Amino acid sequence: MSKRVEHDSIGELPLPADSLYGIHTARALTNFPITGVRLSHFPELPRALAMVKKAAALANAQVGALAPELAEIIAAVCDEIIDGKHHEHFVVDMIQGGAGTSTNMNANEVIANLGLDRLGRPRGDYRHLHPNDHVNCSQSTNDVYPTAARLAILLASRALMGVQRHLSEAFAERGRAFAGIVKVGRTQLMDAVPMTLGMEFSAFAATINEDIERLGQVSDLLRETNLGGTAVGTGINAPAGYREAAVSQLSAIFGMPLIPATDLVEASSDLGAFVTFSGVLKRIAVKLSKICNDLRLLGSGPRAGIGEIILPAVQAGSSIMPGKVNPVIPEVVNQTAYQVIGNDLTVTLAAEAGQLQLNVMEPVVIFNILQSIRMLEAAMTVLTERCVTGIVADETRIASLLSNSLVAVTALVPRIGYENAVAVAKAAQGSGHSVEATVVALGFLTHEEFAALMQLEPLTESAARADNKRKEEKS
């Protein structure tokens, strides 16, 4: 295999002659064999890096810091990366020392060598297009890397919100299908009051919709960029007018207006936006896991548990118990949620570990946030397609539990008073008789009076009206 030799401040290193990356990336491959997860694992990140590099090249040409012909070549190469090409050459591990310098240099070297291809020059012949002098002109890792990370997260979150909407719609559809099924509502795992199964599933949809709103709101925090601040926010080595031009170019490339940070020094060291965003991902995970807990409880049994719903059977559940089917989809979503919650703690600790004008722990922050987004997206897709859309109600079981429960006692309070209702509940529970038989036997109501009072559908309408009122006030 033919080789080329590159050099840096450490010394020389032979590389394959056709390698798109250079010596800095090669050293990072040796130094950081940590997770085995490369930059290319998250395609949003190479795309975002290319957007920043394209914006920087065009801005540099605009202010006279870079020859227009070189800027055009860099921009053309970046367009290919934005379109999904060459990602396999972004090979550095997601977790790395150096505050993202290896990521930035991986991008600089790949773009430079692709540009040399266009110039008809050998790869590594940096006299004609240099990774630092040209591709990284007017930039530092400390403004490129966090800016690209913000864009990558925004790109990834768009897909996540789309998956959330599909899951919400699936729960809402089941809510409509189950609207007429009256069941036992429970608090603290104990029988409480009547409700409909439709209300239960509509509530799942509502809580997911709330998280879509929160995610959209916190995403706005990531539109602030420190691009142009270079090393510590002072803008050293960036010419006059570059910062404004770079942010303007990047906004156009990204398709969303980005906000120049008002204090570049603060923006270069603070990771508050990442902490807040990760916190919303944790919130999504917590609520999603709670929903899956409910699905597992409602589907437990099939004969010795609650058993009000039947989850789709997607695989055999046991190597020893014939016919057993487990709620494996909610289970895997639970585990995903635990990982996301743990990732949030990592983000929190890493953000706190910043020192003076830079937080060198940015790589682990970006890795955990992008991993959380990816896992949540996959988990919610599976939950939608492999579970929620196929859930059916066991109406016979629901009716049996309702008729044998004490939930009707609550509806007696306005008619016979709280103390008498307590007496009915205790007597029914002790004797095993129905609430109707007990209330009649105690002389509080006749069968006809009880039947008129126990129209369970009206009992659930008040809750539905309250829910609709909340939705109207919110809109």
Secondary structure, 3 states (H helix, E strand, C coil): CCEEEEECCCCEEEEECCCCCCHHHHHHHHHCCCCCCEHHHCCHHHHHHHHHHHHHHHHHHHCCCCCHHHHHHHHHHHHHHHCCCCHHHCCCECCCCCCCHHHHHHHHHHHHHHHHHHHCCCCCCCCCCCHHHHHCCCCCHHHHHHHHHHHHHHHHHHHHHHHHHHHHHHHHHHHHHCCCCEEEEEECCEEEEEEEHHHHHHHHHHHHHHHHHHHHHHHHHHHEECCCCCCCCCCCCCCCCHHHHHHHHHHHHHCCCCEECCCHHHHHHCCHHHHHHHHHHHHHHHHHHHHHHHHHHHCCCCCCCCCCEECCCCCCCCCCCCCCCCCHHHHHHHHHHHHHHHHHHHHHHHHHCCECCECCCHHHHHHHHHHHHHHHHHHHHHHHHHCHHHCEECHHHHHHHHHCCCCCHHHHHHHHCHHHHHHHHHHHHHHCCCHHHHHHHCCCCCHHHHHHHCCHHHHHHHHHHHHHHHHHHHC
